[in-house]
Amino acid sequence: MYVPTHFAETRVDVLHDLIRSHPLGALVVLASDGLNANHIPFEIDPEPAPYGTLRGHVARANPVWQDSANSDALVLFQGPHAYISPAWYATKQEHGKVVPTWNYAVVHAHGPLRVIDDRVWLREFVETLTQRYESPRIAPWKVSDAPADFIDTLVGSIVGIEIPVLRLTGKWKVSQNRPEKDRLGVAQGLLEQENGSNHTMAQLVRQKNKGG
């Protein structure tokens, strides 16, 4: 990924937070028939330092866990993104030399793909994922709510994957390359849009405008 210095985000805690907020990653590996991409939710464990470990699972019928075991993997996490209109730039009124662009925050994680074919591990991992996403609900669903034999069958139909992260790259393209008055205009323009992702991007632009 091309990352100009002014767009680079290197704080590991910030990168991990984006993964937690946008856990559906695109797992990319070089398989026997070429590049292969799968979209699966990941958990990020901060250990071992400095970059942590990604964990997830795929269907046993998915050839990726056999075809690409122990090979290099890349996982892409897409955070907030938004179209940026040149009409929001204060400098448009001054010289008109402005064009549209797209702001975004992304994380790329690199590491070897390891396979975990262990029913106990898988059961615990599925329960962890379920608890995470069900916990905000008033009456959260639990794995134990389903018949035990049904869950046992499903656990047998998946395989765990683990990626010790050897390289973690973040790119926060949030108008840092524009003058302050343009960044303020971008934030205001985004806030006037109805899309919630635009509001999130406005917050990122404001944070960078404050040096955060």
Backbone as ProteinMPNN parsed JSONL, in Angstrom:
{"seq_chain_A": "MYVPTHFAETRVDVLHDLIRSHPLGALVVLASDGLNANHIPFEIDPEPAPYGTLRGHVARANPVWQDSANSDALVLFQGPHAYISPAWYATKQEHGKVVPTWNYAVVHAHGPLRVIDDRVWLREFVETLTQRYESPRIAPWKVSDAPADFIDTLVGSIVGIEIPVLRLTGKWKVSQNRPEKDRLGVAQGLLEQENGSNHTMAQLVRQKNKGG", "coords_chain_A": {"N_chain_A": [[0.843, -1.19, 0.0], [0.556, 2.158, -0.87], [1.757, 4.733, 1.069], [1.941, 7.895, 1.801], [3.968, 9.972, 3.92], [2.505, 11.884, 5.433], [0.02, 10.733, 5.623], [0.328, 8.478, 7.119], [-0.436, 6.223, 9.751], [0.756, 5.08, 12.69], [0.38, 4.244, 15.282], [-0.124, 1.549, 17.28], [-2.276, 0.925, 18.997], [-4.303, 2.513, 17.977], [-4.607, 1.418, 15.434], [-5.425, -1.178, 16.112], [-7.86, -0.531, 17.31], [-9.356, 0.294, 15.089], [-9.595, -2.141, 13.76], [-11.132, -3.566, 15.614], [-13.463, -2.076, 15.523], [-14.245, -2.377, 12.912], [-14.438, -5.244, 12.054], [-14.741, -7.053, 9.93], [-12.713, -8.527, 7.82], [-10.774, -8.602, 4.774], [-9.328, -11.369, 3.737], [-6.444, -12.133, 2.109], [-4.661, -14.312, 0.085], [-2.034, -16.094, -1.634], [-2.985, -18.56, -3.579], [-3.026, -21.912, -5.021], [-4.219, -21.545, -7.471], [-3.913, -18.903, -7.98], [-4.381, -15.483, -6.785], [-6.405, -15.307, -3.876], [-9.294, -14.344, -2.171], [-11.03, -13.933, 0.861], [-13.8, -13.033, 2.884], [-14.055, -12.447, 6.178], [-14.978, -12.222, 9.676], [-12.725, -10.975, 12.133], [-10.95, -11.415, 15.222], [-8.871, -9.373, 17.192], [-6.036, -9.913, 19.034], [-4.001, -8.315, 21.323], [-1.6, -9.465, 21.995], [1.123, -11.507, 20.815], [3.226, -8.678, 21.601], [4.835, -6.598, 19.101], [2.537, -6.244, 17.512], [0.424, -8.054, 17.741], [-2.143, -10.663, 17.344], [-4.235, -12.059, 14.883], [-7.378, -13.677, 14.763], [-9.688, -16.06, 13.461], [-12.287, -17.848, 11.675], [-13.03, -20.283, 9.125], [-15.147, -21.92, 6.705], [-15.046, -25.464, 6.704], [-15.243, -26.572, 4.216], [-14.096, -24.693, 2.641], [-11.357, -24.249, 0.605], [-9.177, -22.708, 1.35], [-7.883, -23.05, 3.821], [-6.414, -25.348, 3.594], [-5.045, -25.095, 1.202], [-3.514, -22.816, 1.531], [-2.177, -22.901, 3.941], [0.226, -21.882, 6.292], [1.3, -20.08, 4.554], [2.136, -16.748, 3.349], [-0.02, -14.152, 4.398], [-2.391, -11.537, 3.845], [-4.423, -9.219, 5.417], [-7.086, -7.065, 4.974], [-8.533, -4.232, 6.388], [-11.234, -2.157, 6.262], [-11.997, 1.018, 7.241], [-13.839, 3.97, 8.253], [-15.034, 5.898, 5.45], [-15.328, 8.379, 2.857], [-16.712, 10.418, 0.265], [-15.209, 13.394, -0.895], [-16.084, 16.593, -1.549], [-14.939, 19.171, -3.724], [-16.196, 21.543, -3.391], [-16.339, 22.079, -0.738], [-13.959, 23.149, 0.055], [-12.292, 25.999, 1.245], [-10.411, 27.253, -0.308], [-11.344, 26.987, -2.848], [-12.827, 29.211, -3.534], [-10.84, 31.033, -3.806], [-8.942, 30.371, -5.85], [-9.863, 28.271, -7.373], [-8.522, 25.952, -8.049], [-9.02, 23.079, -7.424], [-10.012, 19.693, -6.786], [-12.213, 16.775, -6.687], [-11.942, 14.196, -4.126], [-11.268, 11.207, -2.207], [-11.696, 10.326, 1.102], [-10.344, 8.145, 3.612], [-9.859, 5.501, 6.044], [-7.698, 2.89, 6.678], [-6.458, -0.405, 7.482], [-3.759, -2.604, 7.064], [-2.807, -5.874, 7.612], [-0.151, -8.122, 7.969], [1.063, -11.479, 7.836], [1.914, -14.963, 8.65], [-0.33, -17.581, 7.683], [-1.898, -19.623, 9.887], [-3.292, -22.781, 10.732], [-5.928, -23.956, 12.794], [-7.2, -26.743, 13.863], [-9.097, -27.696, 15.956], [-11.508, -28.776, 18.074], [-12.234, -27.919, 20.652], [-10.943, -25.441, 20.909], [-12.21, -24.11, 18.782], [-14.909, -24.099, 19.624], [-14.741, -22.458, 21.894], [-13.844, -20.133, 20.676], [-15.967, -19.447, 18.94], [-17.909, -18.924, 20.859], [-16.759, -16.692, 22.061], [-16.827, -14.795, 19.942], [-19.612, -14.659, 19.594], [-20.501, -13.669, 22.097], [-19.327, -11.158, 22.054], [-20.711, -9.753, 19.98], [-23.356, -10.086, 20.609], [-23.653, -9.016, 23.122], [-24.474, -6.23, 23.35], [-27.23, -6.39, 23.069], [-30.549, -6.448, 24.48], [-31.625, -8.894, 25.272], [-29.409, -11.039, 24.972], [-28.387, -13.536, 22.632], [-27.156, -16.815, 23.218], [-24.631, -19.279, 22.611], [-25.23, -21.647, 23.847], [-27.962, -21.629, 23.754], [-28.837, -22.973, 21.566], [-29.482, -26.373, 20.427], [-27.286, -28.838, 21.774], [-26.199, -30.933, 20.179], [-26.577, -29.91, 17.656], [-24.919, -27.636, 17.639], [-22.474, -28.914, 17.999], [-22.247, -30.26, 15.566], [-22.05, -28.092, 13.795], [-19.681, -26.874, 14.702], [-17.895, -28.781, 13.902], [-17.866, -28.281, 11.245], [-16.285, -26.157, 10.643], [-13.083, -24.449, 10.518], [-10.371, -23.205, 12.371], [-8.417, -20.201, 12.026], [-5.32, -18.512, 12.381], [-3.334, -15.644, 12.601], [-0.28, -14.531, 13.248], [0.671, -11.294, 13.582], [3.038, -9.762, 11.68], [3.608, -7.448, 10.399], [2.116, -4.295, 10.435], [0.17, -1.947, 8.969], [-1.048, 1.324, 8.736], [-3.246, 3.633, 7.16], [-4.406, 6.785, 7.188], [-6.181, 8.751, 5.427], [-7.177, 11.693, 5.639], [-7.585, 14.35, 4.814], [-5.214, 15.653, 5.565], [-3.396, 16.828, 3.897], [-4.381, 19.23, 3.083], [-4.87, 22.823, 3.482], [-5.539, 24.324, 6.721], [-8.002, 25.755, 6.743], [-9.351, 24.541, 4.663], [-9.614, 21.948, 5.645], [-11.318, 22.382, 7.797], [-13.563, 23.172, 6.388], [-14.118, 20.787, 5.02], [-14.782, 19.066, 7.167], [-17.111, 20.325, 8.107], [-18.724, 20.169, 5.819], [-19.03, 17.387, 5.594], [-20.45, 16.826, 7.931], [-22.885, 17.867, 7.299], [-24.018, 16.021, 5.696], [-26.21, 13.151, 5.378], [-25.421, 10.534, 5.742], [-24.122, 8.283, 8.11], [-21.466, 7.408, 8.128], [-20.155, 9.512, 6.96], [-20.259, 11.4, 9.004], [-18.643, 10.191, 10.891], [-16.22, 10.286, 9.524], [-15.897, 13.052, 9.478], [-15.287, 13.523, 12.145], [-12.788, 12.264, 12.299], [-11.308, 13.903, 10.58], [-11.38, 16.284, 12.012], [-10.038, 15.503, 14.322], [-7.424, 15.052, 13.35], [-6.938, 17.615, 12.541], [-6.556, 18.816, 14.944], [-4.241, 17.761, 15.652], [-4.352, 15.145, 16.524]], "CA_chain_A": [[0.0, 0.0, 0.0], [1.281, 3.423, -0.943], [1.408, 5.542, 2.233], [2.741, 9.105, 2.022], [4.248, 10.176, 5.34], [1.469, 12.654, 6.125], [-1.173, 9.899, 5.787], [0.683, 7.274, 7.875], [-0.852, 6.05, 11.146], [1.632, 4.024, 13.193], [0.059, 3.874, 16.663], [-0.718, 0.21, 17.25], [-3.575, 0.922, 19.667], [-5.264, 3.108, 17.047], [-4.836, 0.424, 14.38], [-6.236, -2.242, 16.71], [-9.217, -0.019, 17.519], [-10.079, 0.238, 13.824], [-9.927, -3.549, 13.502], [-12.243, -3.936, 16.494], [-14.665, -1.37, 15.081], [-14.578, -2.846, 11.554], [-13.757, -6.55, 12.116], [-14.861, -7.885, 8.722], [-11.496, -8.339, 7.043], [-10.586, -9.322, 3.502], [-8.139, -12.216, 3.843], [-5.893, -12.336, 0.764], [-3.518, -15.228, 0.05], [-1.685, -16.613, -2.957], [-3.338, -19.975, -3.621], [-2.479, -22.654, -6.155], [-4.811, -21.051, -8.709], [-3.771, -17.451, -8.038], [-4.821, -14.74, -5.608], [-7.684, -15.753, -3.331], [-9.754, -13.435, -1.119], [-12.189, -14.352, 1.639], [-14.234, -11.992, 3.806], [-14.446, -13.073, 7.439], [-14.733, -11.382, 10.856], [-11.541, -11.322, 12.9], [-10.67, -10.882, 16.559], [-7.475, -8.991, 17.333], [-5.446, -10.077, 20.353], [-2.8, -7.469, 21.314], [-0.401, -10.255, 22.253], [2.3, -10.888, 21.425], [3.617, -7.36, 21.121], [4.135, -5.31, 19.141], [1.387, -6.098, 16.612], [-0.688, -8.907, 18.123], [-2.534, -11.858, 16.595], [-5.594, -12.104, 14.346], [-7.986, -15.012, 14.795], [-10.991, -16.169, 12.826], [-12.572, -19.225, 11.227], [-13.602, -20.434, 7.791], [-15.834, -23.194, 6.493], [-14.152, -26.581, 6.392], [-15.322, -26.802, 2.775], [-13.312, -23.659, 1.967], [-10.007, -24.799, 0.401], [-8.106, -21.792, 1.735], [-7.128, -23.486, 4.998], [-5.49, -26.4, 3.17], [-4.255, -24.63, 0.07], [-2.641, -21.692, 1.869], [-1.646, -23.026, 5.292], [1.622, -21.478, 6.523], [1.755, -19.125, 3.544], [1.959, -15.344, 3.717], [-1.397, -13.672, 4.267], [-2.657, -10.116, 4.014], [-5.813, -8.96, 5.78], [-7.421, -5.659, 4.775], [-9.651, -3.735, 7.176], [-11.702, -0.87, 5.754], [-12.681, 1.828, 8.237], [-14.703, 5.009, 7.685], [-14.602, 6.491, 4.192], [-16.32, 9.331, 2.379], [-16.41, 11.281, -0.879], [-14.918, 14.765, -0.491], [-16.393, 17.538, -2.627], [-14.09, 20.368, -3.736], [-17.015, 22.692, -3.008], [-16.157, 22.314, 0.694], [-12.677, 23.803, 0.294], [-12.291, 27.461, 1.229], [-9.531, 27.705, -1.386], [-12.076, 26.984, -4.123], [-13.226, 30.585, -3.819], [-9.646, 31.843, -4.035], [-8.297, 30.125, -7.143], [-10.591, 27.242, -8.119], [-7.671, 24.812, -8.412], [-9.349, 21.991, -6.491], [-10.708, 18.565, -7.415], [-12.756, 15.836, -5.702], [-11.09, 13.106, -3.661], [-11.944, 10.261, -1.313], [-11.008, 10.126, 2.372], [-10.56, 6.807, 4.162], [-8.923, 4.962, 7.039], [-7.567, 1.456, 6.437], [-5.355, -1.115, 8.127], [-3.288, -3.823, 6.411], [-2.066, -6.743, 8.528], [0.594, -9.165, 7.253], [1.622, -12.538, 8.667], [1.691, -16.32, 8.149], [-1.636, -18.174, 7.966], [-1.82, -20.879, 10.628], [-4.576, -23.498, 10.823], [-6.234, -24.547, 14.098], [-8.268, -27.729, 13.694], [-9.261, -28.148, 17.333], [-12.913, -28.522, 18.384], [-12.34, -27.148, 21.898], [-10.56, -24.07, 20.559], [-13.248, -23.552, 17.933], [-16.106, -23.84, 20.434], [-14.461, -21.276, 22.716], [-13.734, -18.962, 19.812], [-17.322, -19.108, 18.5], [-18.582, -18.307, 22.005], [-16.182, -15.356, 22.224], [-17.404, -13.949, 18.906], [-21.031, -14.473, 19.876], [-20.649, -12.788, 23.251], [-18.954, -9.796, 21.664], [-21.702, -9.078, 19.154], [-24.672, -10.176, 21.225], [-23.689, -8.346, 24.426], [-25.247, -4.986, 23.409], [-28.661, -6.657, 22.982], [-31.254, -6.555, 25.759], [-31.685, -10.326, 25.573], [-28.4, -11.62, 24.075], [-28.423, -14.963, 22.308], [-25.959, -17.551, 23.622], [-24.41, -20.525, 21.876], [-25.918, -22.718, 24.582], [-29.401, -21.58, 23.481], [-29.107, -23.943, 20.496], [-29.253, -27.765, 20.856], [-25.864, -29.176, 21.858], [-25.755, -31.738, 19.036], [-26.578, -29.003, 16.506], [-23.696, -26.841, 17.736], [-21.34, -29.82, 17.769], [-22.162, -30.495, 14.125], [-21.564, -26.874, 13.148], [-18.271, -26.696, 15.063], [-17.134, -29.699, 13.065], [-17.884, -27.834, 9.845], [-15.43, -24.983, 10.488], [-11.67, -24.595, 10.868], [-9.837, -21.952, 12.867], [-7.187, -19.657, 11.444], [-4.619, -17.583, 13.262], [-2.278, -14.932, 11.879], [0.602, -13.674, 14.047], [0.897, -10.122, 12.741], [4.448, -9.378, 11.596], [3.659, -6.072, 9.897], [0.812, -3.651, 10.555], [0.265, -0.654, 8.303], [-2.271, 2.113, 8.76], [-3.303, 4.831, 6.323], [-5.518, 7.668, 7.515], [-6.228, 9.832, 4.435], [-8.273, 12.494, 6.185], [-7.391, 15.755, 4.421], [-4.035, 16.279, 6.181], [-2.626, 17.542, 2.879], [-5.06, 20.472, 2.767], [-4.726, 23.878, 4.491], [-6.473, 24.205, 7.846], [-9.336, 26.256, 6.402], [-9.992, 23.522, 3.827], [-9.98, 20.831, 6.52], [-12.512, 22.798, 8.54], [-14.668, 23.114, 5.435], [-14.421, 19.374, 4.777], [-15.488, 18.539, 8.335], [-18.459, 20.886, 8.118], [-19.465, 19.588, 4.705], [-19.367, 15.996, 5.922], [-21.482, 16.827, 8.972], [-24.166, 18.245, 6.69], [-24.529, 14.859, 4.964], [-27.034, 12.284, 6.219], [-24.752, 9.248, 5.965], [-23.391, 8.228, 9.373], [-20.047, 7.25, 7.86], [-19.635, 10.858, 6.712], [-20.084, 12.047, 10.303], [-17.455, 9.588, 11.499], [-15.061, 10.849, 8.84], [-15.755, 14.437, 9.937], [-14.593, 13.466, 13.436], [-11.387, 11.954, 12.029], [-10.687, 15.106, 10.019], [-11.218, 17.241, 13.113], [-8.986, 15.002, 15.211], [-6.136, 15.325, 12.726], [-6.778, 19.068, 12.524], [-6.087, 19.174, 16.288], [-2.97, 17.069, 15.89], [-4.587, 13.845, 17.16]], "C_chain_A": [[0.882, 1.246, 0.0], [0.822, 4.323, 0.202], [2.342, 6.753, 2.334], [2.869, 9.37, 3.523], [3.117, 10.885, 6.07], [0.166, 11.88, 6.293], [-0.904, 8.674, 6.675], [0.145, 7.335, 9.304], [-0.095, 4.849, 11.702], [1.315, 3.586, 14.618], [-0.723, 2.563, 16.672], [-2.094, 0.193, 17.903], [-4.659, 1.505, 18.771], [-5.604, 2.118, 15.932], [-5.701, -0.724, 14.897], [-7.684, -1.789, 16.923], [-10.016, -0.027, 16.217], [-10.484, -1.191, 13.5], [-11.112, -3.98, 14.356], [-13.555, -3.289, 16.035], [-15.153, -1.851, 13.717], [-13.935, -4.222, 11.352], [-13.87, -7.419, 10.866], [-13.67, -7.602, 7.816], [-11.531, -9.099, 5.734], [-9.254, -10.047, 3.597], [-7.655, -12.561, 2.442], [-4.656, -13.222, 0.86], [-3.236, -15.606, -1.4], [-1.915, -18.115, -2.935], [-2.767, -20.629, -4.875], [-3.018, -22.163, -7.491], [-4.754, -19.532, -8.809], [-4.229, -16.786, -6.753], [-6.22, -15.174, -5.188], [-8.06, -14.844, -2.183], [-11.007, -13.992, -0.461], [-12.513, -13.257, 2.651], [-14.773, -12.64, 5.074], [-14.193, -12.108, 8.596], [-13.528, -11.896, 11.641], [-11.606, -10.731, 14.307], [-9.192, -10.517, 16.578], [-7.062, -9.123, 18.795], [-4.163, -9.245, 20.362], [-1.503, -8.213, 21.575], [-0.127, -11.2, 21.095], [2.594, -9.528, 20.814], [4.673, -7.512, 20.018], [2.81, -5.266, 18.399], [0.218, -7.019, 16.915], [-0.958, -10.058, 17.168], [-3.983, -11.741, 16.139], [-6.113, -13.531, 14.389], [-9.372, -14.966, 14.146], [-11.274, -17.619, 12.484], [-13.197, -19.19, 9.845], [-14.328, -21.774, 7.711], [-14.817, -24.288, 6.16], [-14.134, -26.864, 4.889], [-14.52, -25.778, 1.976], [-11.868, -24.154, 1.818], [-8.879, -23.925, 0.922], [-7.264, -22.326, 2.885], [-6.165, -24.628, 4.675], [-4.52, -25.901, 2.111], [-3.212, -23.59, 0.473], [-2.096, -21.734, 3.285], [-0.161, -22.697, 5.314], [2.167, -20.531, 5.461], [1.528, -17.701, 4.036], [0.52, -14.913, 3.449], [-1.434, -12.159, 4.482], [-4.133, -9.962, 4.341], [-6.051, -7.455, 5.72], [-8.641, -5.304, 5.611], [-10.001, -2.33, 6.72], [-12.483, -0.145, 6.832], [-13.587, 2.858, 7.578], [-14.135, 5.538, 6.367], [-15.706, 7.406, 3.679], [-15.797, 10.09, 1.159], [-16.214, 12.709, -0.373], [-15.138, 15.697, -1.683], [-15.456, 18.735, -2.569], [-14.867, 21.626, -3.354], [-16.844, 23.037, -1.53], [-14.859, 23.043, 1.018], [-12.83, 25.328, 0.236], [-11.458, 27.99, 0.069], [-10.204, 27.655, -2.763], [-12.446, 28.412, -4.521], [-12.027, 31.461, -4.19], [-9.056, 31.645, -5.43], [-8.957, 29.016, -7.965], [-9.79, 26.015, -8.478], [-7.846, 23.677, -7.407], [-10.129, 20.926, -7.25], [-11.268, 17.653, -6.328], [-11.703, 14.814, -5.265], [-11.925, 12.194, -2.763], [-11.092, 10.115, -0.053], [-11.302, 8.733, 2.904], [-9.521, 6.498, 5.235], [-8.9, 3.453, 6.862], [-6.386, 0.903, 7.22], [-5.044, -2.362, 7.31], [-2.454, -4.611, 7.414], [-1.439, -7.886, 7.74], [1.112, -10.202, 8.246], [1.329, -13.903, 8.078], [0.322, -16.86, 8.587], [-1.454, -19.525, 8.646], [-3.212, -21.477, 10.776], [-4.728, -24.097, 12.214], [-7.442, -25.454, 13.932], [-8.482, -28.427, 15.029], [-10.664, -27.779, 17.783], [-13.077, -27.692, 19.654], [-12.026, -25.682, 21.628], [-11.665, -23.393, 19.763], [-14.512, -23.214, 18.72], [-15.902, -22.58, 21.277], [-14.412, -20.012, 21.863], [-15.113, -18.508, 19.335], [-18.094, -18.438, 19.645], [-18.06, -16.893, 22.247], [-16.773, -14.382, 21.21], [-18.87, -13.635, 19.211], [-21.246, -13.504, 21.025], [-20.332, -11.339, 22.881], [-20.083, -9.088, 20.95], [-23.122, -9.169, 19.702], [-24.791, -9.343, 22.501], [-24.458, -7.022, 24.439], [-26.759, -5.198, 23.406], [-29.278, -6.798, 24.371], [-31.333, -8.007, 26.208], [-30.702, -11.045, 24.653], [-28.569, -13.12, 23.869], [-27.105, -15.591, 22.72], [-25.856, -18.826, 22.809], [-25.171, -21.664, 22.538], [-27.438, -22.686, 24.391], [-29.793, -22.592, 22.404], [-28.852, -25.362, 21.015], [-27.778, -28.131, 20.773], [-25.384, -29.967, 20.641], [-25.694, -30.905, 17.755], [-25.294, -28.175, 16.492], [-22.471, -27.707, 17.47], [-21.142, -30.084, 16.281], [-21.579, -29.276, 13.404], [-20.096, -26.618, 13.464], [-17.388, -27.605, 14.206], [-17.045, -29.263, 11.616], [-17.034, -26.59, 9.614], [-14.0, -25.303, 10.921], [-11.156, -23.225, 11.318], [-8.606, -21.51, 12.103], [-6.619, -18.606, 12.397], [-3.474, -16.956, 12.469], [-1.47, -14.088, 12.864], [1.023, -12.494, 13.169], [2.364, -9.698, 12.817], [4.616, -7.946, 11.105], [2.249, -5.505, 9.9], [0.935, -2.227, 10.016], [-1.076, 0.06, 8.338], [-2.168, 3.33, 7.86], [-4.582, 5.593, 6.646], [-5.462, 8.846, 6.537], [-7.417, 10.707, 4.795], [-7.985, 13.994, 6.023], [-6.2, 16.443, 5.073], [-3.245, 17.122, 5.186], [-3.268, 18.857, 2.46], [-4.775, 21.532, 3.831], [-5.796, 23.742, 5.574], [-7.885, 24.658, 7.478], [-10.084, 25.28, 5.489], [-10.441, 22.34, 4.676], [-11.231, 21.165, 7.326], [-13.741, 22.758, 7.635], [-15.09, 21.694, 5.128], [-15.226, 18.798, 5.936], [-16.926, 19.042, 8.37], [-19.312, 20.296, 7.003], [-19.901, 18.163, 4.982], [-20.482, 15.929, 6.95], [-22.856, 17.175, 8.41], [-24.766, 17.113, 5.868], [-25.298, 13.941, 5.92], [-26.345, 10.969, 6.57], [-23.917, 9.279, 7.238], [-21.896, 8.088, 9.189], [-19.401, 8.601, 7.585], [-19.377, 11.586, 8.023], [-18.851, 11.491, 11.015], [-16.189, 10.138, 10.858], [-14.831, 12.292, 9.262], [-15.005, 14.478, 11.264], [-13.107, 13.174, 13.234], [-10.654, 13.172, 11.473], [-10.435, 16.127, 11.12], [-10.114, 16.805, 14.073], [-7.608, 15.308, 14.641], [-5.87, 16.831, 12.673], [-6.26, 19.585, 13.867], [-4.76, 18.5, 16.626], [-3.116, 15.72, 16.523], [-4.353, 12.692, 16.227]], "O_chain_A": [[1.83, 1.357, 0.778], [-0.363, 4.644, 0.303], [3.429, 6.64, 2.899], [1.975, 9.029, 4.298], [2.797, 10.531, 7.205], [-0.713, 12.322, 7.033], [-1.828, 7.909, 6.953], [0.254, 8.359, 9.978], [-0.283, 3.725, 11.236], [1.929, 2.642, 15.115], [-1.832, 2.479, 16.144], [-2.995, -0.489, 17.413], [-5.802, 1.048, 18.797], [-6.764, 1.999, 15.536], [-6.605, -1.187, 14.201], [-8.619, -2.569, 16.737], [-11.212, -0.317, 16.226], [-11.591, -1.43, 13.018], [-12.0, -4.682, 13.874], [-14.624, -3.889, 16.148], [-16.339, -1.743, 13.404], [-12.995, -4.356, 10.569], [-13.166, -8.422, 10.752], [-13.62, -6.578, 7.135], [-12.225, -10.107, 5.599], [-8.189, -9.43, 3.545], [-8.369, -13.206, 1.675], [-3.725, -12.932, 1.611], [-4.089, -15.456, -2.275], [-1.133, -18.859, -2.343], [-2.109, -19.977, -5.686], [-2.371, -22.333, -8.525], [-5.459, -18.935, -9.622], [-4.441, -17.458, -5.743], [-7.101, -15.382, -6.023], [-7.238, -14.59, -1.303], [-11.925, -14.46, -1.135], [-11.612, -12.629, 3.208], [-15.812, -13.299, 5.054], [-13.296, -11.269, 8.515], [-13.34, -13.103, 11.79], [-12.228, -9.695, 14.542], [-8.357, -11.251, 16.05], [-7.667, -8.518, 19.679], [-3.31, -9.44, 19.497], [-0.421, -7.655, 21.396], [-1.069, -11.655, 20.448], [2.256, -9.262, 19.66], [5.369, -8.528, 20.021], [2.021, -4.347, 18.621], [-0.88, -6.799, 16.404], [-0.139, -10.39, 16.31], [-4.856, -11.367, 16.921], [-5.385, -14.478, 14.09], [-10.111, -13.988, 14.263], [-10.577, -18.519, 12.952], [-13.81, -18.2, 9.447], [-14.136, -22.648, 8.556], [-13.855, -24.058, 5.428], [-13.132, -27.337, 4.354], [-14.287, -25.961, 0.781], [-11.221, -24.45, 2.823], [-7.727, -24.36, 0.935], [-6.057, -22.085, 2.928], [-5.202, -24.848, 5.409], [-3.336, -26.238, 2.12], [-2.158, -23.485, -0.154], [-1.604, -20.724, 3.788], [0.609, -23.164, 4.474], [3.356, -20.212, 5.462], [0.818, -17.476, 5.016], [-0.074, -15.255, 2.427], [-0.615, -11.592, 5.206], [-4.993, -10.498, 3.642], [-5.322, -6.672, 6.33], [-9.663, -5.988, 5.553], [-9.172, -1.421, 6.781], [-13.516, -0.634, 7.29], [-14.055, 2.643, 6.46], [-12.92, 5.618, 6.188], [-16.875, 7.234, 4.023], [-14.603, 10.364, 1.041], [-16.967, 13.177, 0.48], [-14.453, 15.592, -2.7], [-15.199, 19.265, -1.489], [-14.271, 22.654, -3.033], [-17.162, 24.149, -1.11], [-14.679, 23.508, 2.143], [-13.42, 25.871, -0.698], [-11.757, 29.051, -0.48], [-9.689, 28.218, -3.728], [-12.387, 28.774, -5.696], [-12.188, 32.509, -4.815], [-8.713, 32.611, -6.111], [-8.632, 28.847, -9.14], [-10.306, 25.116, -9.143], [-6.935, 23.36, -6.642], [-10.817, 21.218, -8.229], [-10.852, 17.741, -5.173], [-10.704, 14.601, -5.952], [-13.127, 12.393, -2.59], [-9.902, 9.814, -0.137], [-12.386, 8.196, 2.676], [-8.469, 7.132, 5.323], [-9.945, 2.804, 6.89], [-5.452, 1.623, 7.573], [-5.952, -3.09, 6.909], [-1.508, -4.08, 7.997], [-2.109, -8.54, 6.94], [1.544, -9.863, 9.347], [0.578, -14.007, 7.108], [-0.121, -16.626, 9.712], [-0.919, -20.46, 8.05], [-4.195, -20.75, 10.928], [-3.786, -24.675, 12.756], [-8.577, -24.981, 13.867], [-8.104, -29.584, 15.214], [-10.99, -26.595, 17.869], [-13.969, -26.847, 19.724], [-12.754, -24.79, 22.065], [-12.019, -22.244, 20.031], [-15.116, -22.163, 18.507], [-16.793, -21.735, 21.36], [-14.882, -18.953, 22.279], [-15.398, -17.311, 19.326], [-18.846, -17.49, 19.417], [-18.828, -15.997, 22.599], [-17.174, -13.274, 21.568], [-19.308, -12.49, 19.098], [-22.087, -12.61, 20.932], [-20.996, -10.411, 23.344], [-20.392, -7.94, 21.271], [-23.994, -8.402, 19.295], [-25.897, -9.001, 22.918], [-25.058, -6.703, 25.465], [-27.503, -4.267, 23.713], [-28.612, -7.216, 25.318], [-31.131, -8.313, 27.383], [-31.121, -11.611, 23.643], [-28.853, -13.868, 24.805], [-26.051, -14.969, 22.586], [-26.863, -19.385, 22.374], [-25.696, -22.545, 21.857], [-28.132, -23.61, 24.816], [-30.947, -23.017, 22.337], [-28.079, -25.534, 21.957], [-27.099, -27.772, 19.811], [-24.296, -29.712, 20.124], [-24.867, -31.158, 16.878], [-24.657, -28.031, 15.449], [-21.539, -27.278, 16.79], [-20.012, -30.126, 15.793], [-20.731, -29.408, 12.522], [-19.342, -26.191, 12.59], [-16.274, -27.236, 13.835], [-16.25, -29.801, 10.845], [-17.05, -26.023, 8.521], [-13.748, -26.298, 11.6], [-11.476, -22.207, 10.706], [-7.845, -22.334, 11.596], [-7.349, -17.918, 13.11], [-2.743, -17.646, 11.759], [-1.936, -13.026, 13.277], [1.66, -12.683, 12.133], [2.862, -9.325, 13.879], [5.637, -7.308, 11.361], [1.308, -6.143, 9.43], [1.698, -1.413, 10.536], [-2.111, -0.521, 8.011], [-1.127, 3.984, 7.804], [-5.69, 5.111, 6.409], [-4.769, 9.83, 6.794], [-8.529, 10.489, 4.313], [-8.123, 14.782, 6.959], [-6.157, 17.671, 5.139], [-2.509, 18.025, 5.581], [-2.754, 19.535, 1.571], [-4.468, 21.183, 4.971], [-6.833, 23.115, 5.357], [-8.86, 24.013, 7.861], [-11.312, 25.203, 5.537], [-11.52, 21.79, 4.458], [-12.1, 20.314, 7.511], [-14.824, 22.36, 8.063], [-16.281, 21.413, 4.99], [-16.232, 18.122, 5.722], [-17.851, 18.274, 8.634], [-20.478, 19.963, 7.213], [-21.018, 17.774, 4.641], [-21.364, 15.075, 6.857], [-23.876, 16.811, 8.994], [-25.897, 17.224, 5.393], [-25.06, 13.955, 7.128], [-26.658, 10.359, 7.592], [-23.103, 10.182, 7.432], [-21.125, 8.594, 10.004], [-18.24, 8.82, 7.931], [-18.389, 12.309, 8.148], [-18.11, 12.231, 11.66], [-15.208, 10.421, 11.545], [-13.684, 12.718, 9.391], [-14.181, 15.365, 11.486], [-12.26, 13.759, 13.91], [-9.514, 13.44, 11.85], [-9.382, 16.764, 11.148], [-9.351, 17.632, 14.574], [-6.723, 15.769, 15.362], [-4.722, 17.268, 12.751], [-5.618, 20.633, 13.939], [-4.229, 18.646, 17.727], [-2.135, 15.168, 17.022], [-4.512, 11.537, 16.621]]}, "name": "protein", "num_of_chains": 1, "seq": "MYVPTHFAETRVDVLHDLIRSHPLGALVVLASDGLNANHIPFEIDPEPAPYGTLRGHVARANPVWQDSANSDALVLFQGPHAYISPAWYATKQEHGKVVPTWNYAVVHAHGPLRVIDDRVWLREFVETLTQRYESPRIAPWKVSDAPADFIDTLVGSIVGIEIPVLRLTGKWKVSQNRPEKDRLGVAQGLLEQENGSNHTMAQLVRQKNKGG"}
